[in-house]
């Protein structure tokens, strides 16, 4: 009897040991976040990106690079699906979808986030009358990206990179803007962004909010006589087809923040987050290079289309700067960030 009991105990022990060394094929094995980029243990993630730019635009090309690189850097665990050219709606509608988690990511000018955190309006005026190198100093060297995330801390957005929208100028139909005085009474399309309304109010113009996708029709129909944007943005939307003059003002050098829905961001592993940041850094560098290279290309295209390029005199540029100079300070002061904005812009002096 004792031998029989011993034999049964041995059999039970062998079975127990075998069970410890096996796993249920129906139960997936999960692993926590890894600090190594691109580990195969990360759960697959799909990031949907919506934006208003044409695929041929520098921002459109940069987002495509982002999609390629983040997939490589994450060892295939992060896949990006892109919806360019306002496929998902206007810029405001796309931002709303990211806020709600319908989309995961977008690229939008700083001031557009003011609908969620009013203080974000500061970021649209932060780089007024600056060039690309000065903009990079403000955002990269002086900590502008971290400041954006500090301001947006209570929102559903987190910026993972930035791109330049290029310097914005004024394209007109039927009326030439040759001096600062010519802005008075000008009917001009502006985005749904208070900073642009304030700028052209200060210049004596009549700013009219129109969705970017409707800009072509607005100027073609005579609803407005002017549209302001970067050279590339205007050209890739074919607005040179319905205009006669292009006045170089450089009134705003736009900083486009590449933002993600915060819940989506937090659902990713540390390795995947690092891959997103690195891929977006590369994409941003490409976009800024393309924007700089394309500036003259698109100006030449304008000339070939019969557009007259107008360079304002130094006196007129100074007059424009003087007219709007208070906007930067007033905007920052109204949200209690005057000292921080002065610090960020200190590299310009």
C-alpha positions in Angstrom: 0.0 0.0 0.0 2.8 2.4 0.9 4.5 1.7 -2.4 1.3 2.4 -4.3 0.8 5.7 -2.5 4.5 6.7 -3.2 4.0 5.9 -6.9 0.9 8.0 -7.1 2.7 10.9 -5.4 5.6 10.7 -7.9 3.2 10.7 -10.8 1.4 13.8 -9.3 4.7 15.6 -8.8 5.8 14.9 -12.4 2.4 16.2 -13.8 2.7 19.3 -11.6 6.2 20.1 -12.8 5.1 19.6 -16.4 2.2 22.1 -15.9 4.6 24.7 -14.5 6.7 24.5 -17.6 3.8 24.9 -20.1 1.5 27.8 -21.0 -2.1 27.9 -22.2 -2.0 28.6 -26.0 -5.3 30.5 -25.7 -3.8 33.0 -23.2 -1.6 35.7 -24.7 1.7 36.5 -23.0 1.8 40.2 -22.1 4.9 42.2 -21.3 5.4 45.6 -19.7 6.9 48.6 -21.4 10.5 48.2 -22.5 13.1 50.9 -22.4 14.7 49.4 -25.5 13.4 51.1 -28.7 11.6 48.8 -31.1 11.3 45.7 -29.0 9.1 42.9 -30.4 7.3 42.6 -27.1 5.4 45.9 -27.6 1.7 45.6 -28.5 1.0 46.8 -32.1 -0.3 50.4 -32.3 -2.0 52.2 -35.1 -1.7 56.0 -35.2 -4.2 57.9 -37.4 -3.0 61.3 -38.5 -5.2 64.0 -40.1 -4.1 67.3 -41.5 -5.2 70.0 -44.0 -2.1 70.0 -46.2 -1.7 68.5 -49.7 0.5 65.3 -49.8 2.9 67.3 -52.0 3.3 70.0 -49.4 6.4 69.9 -47.2 4.3 69.0 -44.2 2.6 66.3 -46.2 5.9 64.8 -47.2 7.3 65.1 -43.7 4.3 63.2 -42.2 4.9 60.4 -44.8 8.5 60.2 -43.6 7.3 60.1 -40.0 5.1 57.2 -40.8 8.0 55.3 -42.5 10.5 56.0 -39.8 8.3 55.4 -36.7 7.5 52.0 -38.1 11.2 51.2 -38.5 12.2 52.6 -35.2 9.5 50.7 -33.4 10.5 47.4 -35.0 7.1 47.4 -36.9 4.9 47.8 -33.8 3.7 51.3 -34.7 1.8 51.8 -38.0 0.6 55.2 -39.2 -2.5 55.9 -41.3 -2.5 59.3 -42.9 -5.6 61.4 -44.0 -4.1 64.5 -45.8 -5.7 67.4 -47.7 -8.6 68.1 -45.3 -10.1 64.6 -45.8 -11.1 64.7 -42.2 -12.5 68.2 -42.2 -11.3 71.7 -41.5 -8.3 72.4 -39.3 -10.6 73.2 -36.4 -12.6 70.0 -37.0 -9.5 67.9 -37.1 -8.3 69.3 -33.9 -11.6 68.5 -32.3 -11.3 64.9 -33.5 -7.9 64.6 -31.9 -9.2 66.1 -28.7 -12.0 63.5 -28.7 -9.8 60.6 -29.7 -11.5 60.0 -33.0 -8.1 60.8 -34.6 -4.8 60.3 -32.9 -2.5 63.0 -34.2 -2.5 66.2 -36.3 -0.2 69.1 -37.2 -1.6 72.6 -36.5 -0.5 76.1 -35.8 0.0 77.0 -32.1 -2.8 79.5 -32.0 -5.4 76.9 -33.2 -5.1 75.2 -29.8 -6.5 78.3 -28.1 -10.0 76.9 -28.5 -9.0 74.3 -25.8 -6.5 76.3 -23.8 -6.9 80.1 -24.5 -3.2 80.8 -23.5 -2.1 78.8 -26.6 -2.8 82.0 -28.6 0.6 83.1 -27.5 2.3 80.5 -29.8 0.9 82.1 -32.9 2.4 85.5 -32.2 5.6 84.1 -30.7 7.5 84.1 -34.0 6.1 87.3 -35.6 8.6 88.9 -38.0 11.3 86.2 -37.5 13.2 84.0 -39.9 13.6 80.2 -39.8 16.8 80.2 -37.8 15.3 82.5 -35.2 12.2 80.3 -35.0 14.4 77.2 -34.4 16.2 79.1 -31.6 13.0 79.9 -29.9 11.5 76.5 -30.2 14.5 74.2 -29.9 17.2 76.1 -28.0 15.0 78.2 -25.7 12.6 75.4 -24.8 9.5 76.5 -26.7 8.2 72.9 -27.2 8.4 72.2 -23.5 6.6 75.5 -22.8 3.8 74.5 -25.2 3.3 71.3 -23.3 3.3 73.1 -20.0 0.6 75.5 -21.2 -1.4 72.6 -22.6 -1.0 70.3 -19.5 -4.7 70.2 -18.7 -5.8 69.5 -22.2 -6.1 66.3 -24.2 -3.1 67.3 -26.4 0.6 66.6 -26.1 3.1 67.9 -28.6 5.7 65.4 -29.8 7.4 67.7 -32.3 7.0 70.7 -34.4 7.3 71.9 -38.0 7.6 75.3 -39.6 4.7 76.7 -41.5 7.1 79.1 -43.2 6.7 82.9 -43.3 3.2 84.1 -44.2 2.7 86.7 -46.9 -0.2 88.2 -48.7 -1.7 87.1 -52.0 -4.2 89.5 -53.6 -6.6 89.7 -56.5 -7.4 92.9 -58.3 -5.7 95.1 -55.8 -2.0 95.5 -55.2 -0.5 95.9 -51.7 2.6 98.0 -52.2 2.8 100.0 -49.0 1.7 99.6 -45.3 -1.1 102.0 -46.1 -2.6 99.7 -48.7 -3.7 97.3 -45.9 -6.3 99.7 -44.9 -9.8 98.5 -45.9 -8.4 95.3 -47.5 -10.8 92.4 -47.3 -8.6 89.5 -46.3 -9.2 85.8 -45.5 -7.8 84.7 -42.1 -8.0 81.4 -40.2 -10.3 80.9 -37.2 -7.6 82.3 -35.0 -7.8 85.5 -32.9 -4.2 86.5 -33.4 -4.7 86.8 -37.2 -7.9 88.8 -36.6 -6.0 91.1 -34.3 -3.0 91.5 -36.7 -5.2 92.7 -39.6 -7.5 94.7 -37.4 -4.3 96.6 -36.3 -3.3 97.1 -39.9 -6.8 98.6 -40.7 -7.9 95.6 -42.8 -11.2 93.7 -42.8 -10.3 90.2 -41.6 -12.8 87.5 -42.6 -12.7 84.0 -41.2 -12.9 81.4 -43.9 -12.0 77.7 -43.7 -8.8 77.0 -45.6 -10.6 74.5 -48.0 -12.9 77.4 -49.0 -10.1 80.0 -49.6 -9.9 79.4 -53.4 -13.6 80.0 -53.8 -13.6 83.0 -51.5 -11.0 84.9 -53.5 -12.3 83.7 -56.8 -15.8 84.9 -56.0 -14.7 88.3 -54.7 -15.8 87.5 -51.2 -12.3 88.5 -50.2 -9.6 90.3 -52.1 -6.7 88.7 -50.3 -5.4 85.5 -48.6 -2.4 85.3 -46.3 -0.4 82.1 -45.8 3.1 80.7 -46.6 4.2 80.6 -50.2 4.1 76.8 -50.4 0.7 76.6 -48.8 -0.8 79.1 -51.2 0.9 77.4 -54.2 -0.1 73.8 -53.4 -3.7 75.0 -53.1 -3.3 76.6 -56.6 -4.4 80.0 -55.3 -2.1 81.7 -57.8 -4.7 80.8 -60.4 -7.1 83.4 -58.9 -4.7 86.2 -57.9 -2.5 88.9 -59.4 -0.1 90.1 -56.7 2.0 88.6 -54.0 3.3 91.0 -51.2 6.1 89.7 -49.1 5.4 90.7 -45.5 6.7 87.8 -43.3 4.2 88.9 -40.6 4.2 85.5 -38.9 6.6 82.6 -39.1 4.2 79.8 -38.1 5.1 77.1 -35.6 3.0 74.0 -36.3 2.9 71.7 -33.3 2.6 68.0 -34.0 0.3 66.8 -31.3 -1.2 63.5 -30.2 -4.3 62.7 -28.1 -2.9 62.3 -24.6 -4.8 59.1 -23.8 -3.4 57.5 -27.0 0.1 58.7 -26.1 -0.2 57.2 -22.6 -1.4 53.9 -24.0 1.9 53.4 -25.8 5.0 51.8 -24.4 8.1 54.0 -23.5 9.9 52.4 -26.4 7.1 53.3 -28.8 6.9 56.9 -27.4 10.7 57.3 -28.0 10.2 56.0 -31.6 7.5 58.6 -32.2 9.6 61.5 -30.8 12.7 60.5 -32.8 10.7 59.9 -36.0 9.0 63.3 -35.6 12.3 65.0 -35.0 13.5 63.7 -38.3 10.3 64.6 -40.0 10.4 68.1 -38.6 14.0 68.6 -39.9 13.0 67.4 -43.4 9.9 69.7 -43.4 12.0 72.8 -42.5 14.6 72.0 -45.1 12.0 71.5 -47.8 10.1 74.7 -46.8 13.3 76.7 -47.1 14.3 75.1 -50.4 10.8 75.4 -51.9 10.3 79.1 -51.1 12.1 80.3 -54.3 10.7 77.5 -56.3 7.1 78.5 -55.6 7.8 82.2 -56.0 9.2 81.4 -59.4 6.0 79.4 -60.1 4.0 82.5 -59.1 5.9 84.6 -61.6 5.4 82.1 -64.4 1.6 82.2 -63.6 1.6 86.0 -64.1 1.8 87.0 -60.4 3.7 90.2 -59.6 6.0 89.8 -56.5 6.0 92.9 -54.4 8.8 93.6 -51.9 7.9 96.2 -49.3 10.4 98.8 -48.4 12.2 98.7 -45.1 10.2 101.6 -43.9 6.9 99.9 -44.7 8.0 96.7 -43.0 8.9 98.8 -39.9 5.5 100.4 -40.1 3.8 96.9 -40.1 6.0 95.8 -37.1 5.1 98.9 -35.2 1.4 98.5 -35.9 1.3 94.9 -34.5 4.2 95.0 -32.0 1.8 95.2 -29.0 0.0 92.0 -29.9 2.9 89.7 -28.6 3.2 91.5 -25.3 -0.5 92.0 -24.8 -1.3 88.4 -25.5 1.4 87.1 -23.2 0.4 89.5 -20.4 -3.2 88.5 -20.6 -2.4 85.0 -19.7 0.3 85.7 -17.1 3.2 84.6 -19.3 4.9 87.9 -20.2 8.2 87.0 -18.6 8.3 83.5 -20.2 7.6 84.9 -23.7 10.2 87.6 -23.2 12.7 84.9 -22.3 11.9 82.8 -25.4 12.2 85.9 -27.6 15.4 87.1 -25.9 17.5 85.3 -28.6 16.2 87.8 -31.2 17.8 90.8 -29.6 
